[in-house]
Amino acid sequence: YNSTKFAEYSKVELLQMIGRAGRPQFDDFGVAVMLTSNRNKLAYERMLNNGEVIESTVTKNPNLYKSVLSGEQYDDLNIIKVETSIQELVVHKVMTTSEDLERFSPSGHVKILPETENLCNYCITQTITTSEILEEISKAIEFEEFRLQQGEKSALNEINKNNALNYPLQGNVKNISEKVFILLQCHLLGIVIRGSVNAASLNRQLGKINENARRVCKGIVEYYIYQQDPVGIRNSLKIIRYLNAECFDNCSKTLRQVEKIGPQYASILMSRGITNINSFKKLNPGDIESFLNRNPPFGTQVINSLNSFPELEISVEVANHPNKKCVIDVSINVPNFTKLSSLCKKETWVSVLVSSSAGRFIRFARTHISKLSNKQNFSVVYHVSDLDESIIVHAGSDNHGK
């Protein structure tokens, strides 16, 4: 069902679903059942039996024929084109090469489109804030499919005036990127759009927008790591955490990460001053049952769910040496690892950023949480620029709202 009527799945979607039939770890075959109208039956049978004729045409290239006839070799022409393309990629800092063009180093942004990669290289500045990162993400070409439909502007402008957004726009919505910017915040805050003929359509777009934004933000994180910009790394990691958890910090949707806590219970807890996971963990089972008017063992079940959120334990030791040199020893582990859910153990990554109070990058490390069941250590040598300079270590899960 699309926004107006029931419609057939595309052939690509059907083939993908058929290809997933069966369980690879147990079965050696799968069965797919397709329900359709009698008039479409023959077309689907032809598709499944490879009975459709695929037509194609060869594009004529008069300039190529002319060059070959004049004595130039086709392979030579291709080499010239390839070398020209490589030089353009190098100029735009998408890749680096050796002088003899025999060794290449890709940029690493493999999950975003080239146009978005250029956005990272040219539009994103240092000392960027979280709101600016969200704005730049919203401008990515990955969102070009989200058209600004007739009647949507009034609904989006109403949301923008509603003081519920963390980062409201100045003025009215004028383009697709501003629409994406508002809808992304609606998704992260748990705002359900109502009171508009376009409400259902806008609500359906929220999940897809978050998915695209997460992919773009991964590229932005890698960009700042490459640039060794501590502020950019810290703020982009904060955004990727929002997008992975699908919620901002300190909002009702943050509490909905906890099993058995829905929108209504989250609102009640917010009214009691419980705005984040840390303050939620300080409650005892009786308080939870009293606030939410539930009977035991509901409170204990919620506490068990809260205890499944990873708790990082980190220690830092700095040993000073002559000539302003110091050795920084960092150790990190997850003391409640055995209490984590199986999904958390499978999907959670932990990032550690070491920087100085002078804003200098020292070290960035990322590891899967499964490796932190026991204490992990790493050391880094750093030359301080000032004796009053201090070391700052940020560590956190990339997958959970706080």
C-alpha positions in Angstrom: 0.0 0.0 0.0 1.5 3.3 -1.0 0.1 6.7 0.1 -3.1 6.4 -2.1 -3.8 2.8 -3.1 -2.7 -0.8 -3.1 0.0 -1.6 -5.6 2.0 -4.6 -6.9 5.5 -5.1 -5.5 8.3 -4.4 -8.0 10.0 -7.4 -9.6 13.2 -6.6 -7.8 11.5 -6.6 -4.4 9.8 -9.9 -5.3 13.0 -11.6 -6.3 14.7 -10.4 -3.2 12.0 -11.8 -1.0 12.0 -15.1 -2.9 15.7 -15.3 -2.5 15.4 -15.1 1.3 13.0 -18.1 1.6 14.3 -20.8 3.9 16.8 -20.8 6.7 20.4 -21.1 5.4 21.7 -22.6 8.6 19.1 -25.4 8.6 17.5 -25.9 5.2 18.8 -26.8 1.7 15.7 -25.4 0.0 13.1 -22.8 0.5 9.4 -22.2 -0.5 7.9 -18.9 -1.4 4.2 -18.4 -1.7 2.9 -15.6 -3.9 -0.7 -14.3 -3.9 -1.7 -12.3 -6.9 -4.6 -11.6 -9.3 -5.4 -14.0 -12.1 -4.4 -11.4 -14.7 -0.9 -11.1 -13.3 -0.3 -14.8 -12.9 1.2 -15.4 -16.3 3.6 -12.4 -16.0 4.9 -13.7 -12.7 5.3 -17.2 -14.0 7.4 -15.9 -16.9 9.5 -13.9 -14.5 10.2 -16.9 -12.3 11.0 -19.2 -15.2 13.3 -16.6 -16.8 10.9 -16.3 -19.7 11.1 -12.5 -20.2 13.2 -11.1 -23.0 15.7 -8.5 -21.9 16.2 -5.8 -24.5 19.2 -3.6 -24.7 20.9 -1.3 -27.2 24.5 -0.5 -27.8 25.2 3.2 -27.6 26.9 4.5 -30.7 30.1 6.5 -30.2 31.1 8.2 -33.5 34.1 9.9 -31.9 35.5 6.5 -30.8 35.1 5.1 -34.3 36.8 8.1 -35.8 39.8 7.9 -33.4 40.2 4.2 -34.1 40.1 4.7 -37.9 42.7 7.4 -37.7 45.2 4.9 -36.2 44.8 5.5 -32.4 44.5 2.3 -30.3 41.3 1.8 -28.4 43.2 0.6 -25.3 45.4 3.8 -25.4 42.2 5.9 -25.4 40.9 4.1 -22.4 44.2 4.5 -20.5 44.1 8.3 -21.1 40.5 8.5 -19.8 41.4 6.5 -16.7 44.4 8.6 -15.9 42.4 11.8 -16.4 39.7 10.5 -14.0 42.3 9.5 -11.4 43.8 13.0 -11.5 40.4 14.5 -11.0 39.8 12.3 -7.9 43.2 13.3 -6.5 42.5 17.0 -7.1 39.2 16.7 -5.2 41.0 14.7 -2.4 38.8 11.7 -2.9 41.8 9.5 -3.2 45.6 9.7 -3.1 48.2 8.0 -5.4 51.9 7.4 -5.8 53.7 9.5 -8.4 53.8 6.5 -10.8 50.0 5.9 -10.4 50.7 2.3 -9.3 49.5 2.6 -5.7 46.1 4.0 -4.7 44.7 4.9 -1.3 40.8 5.3 -1.2 39.2 7.9 1.0 37.3 5.2 2.9 33.8 6.8 2.6 32.4 3.7 0.9 28.8 3.8 2.1 27.8 7.3 0.9 27.4 8.8 -2.5 30.3 10.8 -4.1 28.2 14.0 -3.9 27.9 13.5 -0.1 31.6 12.8 0.2 32.2 16.2 -1.5 29.9 17.7 1.2 32.2 16.3 3.8 35.3 17.7 2.1 34.1 21.2 1.3 31.1 22.1 3.4 31.9 20.8 6.9 34.0 23.1 9.0 36.1 22.5 12.1 34.6 23.2 15.5 31.2 22.2 14.2 28.3 21.9 16.5 25.8 19.0 16.7 23.0 21.1 15.2 25.3 22.1 12.3 26.1 18.4 11.7 22.4 17.6 11.5 21.9 20.5 9.0 24.7 19.2 6.8 23.4 15.6 6.9 20.0 16.9 5.8 21.6 18.5 2.7 22.9 15.1 1.5 21.8 13.8 -1.9 20.7 10.6 -0.2 17.5 12.5 0.6 16.6 13.7 -2.9 13.8 11.1 -3.0 11.9 12.9 -0.2 10.0 15.5 -2.2 8.4 18.5 -0.6 4.7 17.7 -1.5 1.9 20.1 -1.7 0.4 20.9 1.7 3.4 19.6 3.7 5.0 23.0 4.3 2.1 24.1 6.5 2.4 21.0 8.7 6.2 21.3 9.0 6.0 25.0 9.8 3.5 24.2 12.6 5.9 21.7 14.1 8.8 24.2 13.8 6.8 26.8 15.8 5.8 24.3 18.4 8.9 24.7 20.7 9.3 20.9 20.9 12.3 20.8 18.5 15.8 20.9 19.8 17.0 22.9 16.8 14.1 24.9 15.3 14.6 26.6 11.9 14.7 30.4 11.5 11.8 31.1 9.3 9.6 28.8 7.3 10.4 25.5 5.5 11.5 26.2 1.9 13.2 23.1 0.6 13.8 19.4 1.0 16.8 19.7 3.3 14.8 21.7 5.8 11.9 19.2 5.6 14.5 16.4 6.4 16.0 18.5 9.2 12.6 18.8 10.9 11.5 15.2 10.3 14.8 13.9 11.6 14.3 15.7 14.9 10.6 14.5 15.1 11.9 10.9 14.9 14.6 11.4 17.5 12.2 13.2 19.9 9.3 10.7 19.3 7.0 13.4 17.9 4.0 11.9 16.1 2.7 14.3 13.4 -1.1 14.9 13.6 -3.7 17.4 12.5 -2.7 17.4 8.8 -3.9 15.6 5.7 -0.2 14.8 5.1 0.4 13.5 8.6 0.3 9.8 7.7 2.6 10.3 4.8 5.1 12.3 6.8 5.1 9.8 9.7 5.9 7.0 7.3 9.0 8.8 6.1 10.6 9.1 9.5 12.3 5.7 9.7 13.7 5.9 6.2 15.1 9.4 6.9 16.8 8.1 10.0 18.3 5.2 8.2 19.8 7.4 5.4 21.0 9.9 8.0 22.8 7.2 9.9 24.7 6.1 6.8 25.7 9.6 5.9 26.8 10.4 9.5 29.1 7.3 9.5 31.0 9.0 6.7 31.2 12.3 8.6 32.6 10.5 11.7 35.3 8.9 9.5 36.0 12.3 7.9 36.7 13.9 11.3 38.8 11.0 12.4 40.9 11.5 9.3 41.1 15.2 10.0 42.1 14.4 13.6 39.6 17.1 14.9 38.6 16.3 18.5 35.5 18.6 18.5 34.3 17.2 15.2 34.8 13.6 16.3 33.1 14.1 19.6 30.0 15.9 18.1 29.7 13.5 15.1 29.9 10.5 17.5 27.1 12.1 19.5 24.9 12.4 16.4 25.6 8.8 15.3 24.7 7.6 18.8 21.4 9.5 18.5 20.7 8.0 15.1 21.6 4.4 16.2 19.5 4.7 19.4 16.8 6.6 17.4 16.4 9.2 20.2 18.0 12.4 21.6 19.4 12.4 25.1 17.1 13.6 27.9 13.7 13.2 26.2 10.8 10.9 26.6 12.0 8.7 23.8 15.3 8.1 25.6 13.3 6.2 28.3 11.5 4.2 25.7 14.7 2.3 25.0 13.9 0.4 28.2 11.8 -2.7 27.8 8.2 -2.3 29.0 8.3 1.5 28.8 6.1 3.0 26.2 5.1 6.6 25.3 2.6 6.9 28.1 4.9 5.6 30.8 7.8 7.7 29.5 5.7 10.8 29.8 4.7 10.0 33.4 8.4 9.4 34.3 9.4 12.7 32.6 6.9 14.6 34.7 8.6 13.1 37.8 11.9 14.4 36.7 13.3 11.1 35.3 14.7 12.4 32.0 17.6 9.9 31.2 18.8 6.4 31.8 21.1 7.4 34.6 18.4 9.0 36.7 16.1 6.0 35.9 18.6 3.6 37.3 18.6 5.4 40.6 14.9 4.4 41.2 14.1 1.2 43.2 11.4 -1.2 42.0 8.8 0.2 44.4 9.2 3.7 43.1 8.8 2.6 39.5 5.6 0.6 40.4 4.2 3.6 42.4 4.9 6.1 39.7 3.4 3.9 36.9 0.6 2.4 39.1 1.8 -1.2 38.4 2.0 -4.3 40.6 5.1 -6.3 41.4 7.2 -7.7 39.8 6.9 -5.0 37.2 9.5 -2.8 38.9 12.1 -5.6 39.1 11.6 -6.4 35.5 12.3 -2.8 34.5 15.4 -2.6 36.7 16.7 -5.8 35.0 16.2 -4.2 31.6 18.0 -1.0 32.8 20.9 -3.1 34.1 21.3 -4.5 30.5 22.5 -1.1 29.3 26.3 -1.2 29.1 28.2 0.6 31.9 31.8 1.7 30.9 34.5 1.7 33.5 37.6 3.7 32.4 40.8 4.6 34.1 43.6 6.9 32.9 47.2 7.2 34.1 49.6 9.8 32.9 53.4 9.3 33.4 55.4 12.5 32.9 58.9 12.3 31.3 61.6 14.8 30.4 61.2 17.2 27.5 57.4 17.6 28.0 56.8 14.0 27.0 54.1 12.0 28.7 52.8 8.4 28.4 49.1 8.0 28.7 47.8 4.6 29.7 44.0 4.0 29.2 42.1 1.0 30.4 38.5 0.3 29.7 36.0 -2.5 30.4 32.3 -3.2 30.9 31.7 -4.5 34.5 28.1 -5.5 33.8 29.0 -7.4 30.6 27.3 -10.6 31.8 24.0 -8.7 32.3 23.9 -7.3 28.7 21.2 -8.6 26.4 22.3 -10.8 23.5 21.4 -8.1 21.0 23.5 -5.6 22.8 26.5 -8.0 22.9 26.1 -8.5 19.2 25.6 -4.9 17.9 27.2 -2.5 20.3 30.5 -0.6 19.5 32.5 1.5 21.9 34.5 4.6 20.9 37.3 6.2 22.9 38.7 9.7 22.1 41.8 11.0 23.8 42.5 14.7 23.3 44.1 17.6 25.2 42.6 20.7 26.9 44.4 22.7 24.2 42.1 21.1 21.6 44.8 18.7 20.1 44.0 15.3 18.9 45.9 12.4 20.6 44.2 9.1 19.9 41.0 7.6 18.7 40.1 3.9 19.2 37.0 1.9 18.5 36.2 -1.7 19.6 33.3 -4.2 19.7 31.8 -4.5 23.1 32.4 -8.2 23.2 36.1 -7.5 23.6 35.5 -5.5 26.8 34.3 -8.4 29.0 37.8 -8.2 30.3 39.8 -5.0 30.8 41.5 -3.7 27.6 44.5 -1.3 27.7 46.3 0.9 25.2 49.1 3.5 25.6 50.0 6.6 23.7 52.9 8.9 23.8 52.1 12.7 23.7 54.3 15.8 23.8 52.5 18.5 25.8 52.7 22.1 24.5 52.1 23.6 27.9 52.8 22.3 31.5 49.2 23.3 32.4 47.7 21.2 29.6 45.5 18.4 30.7 44.4 15.2 29.1 40.7 14.6 28.3 39.3 11.1 27.6 35.7 10.6 26.2 34.3 7.0 26.0 30.8 5.8 25.2 28.6 3.4 23.4 27.8 4.2 19.8 24.4 2.6 20.1 22.6 3.8 23.2 20.9 7.0 24.2 21.8 8.4 27.7 
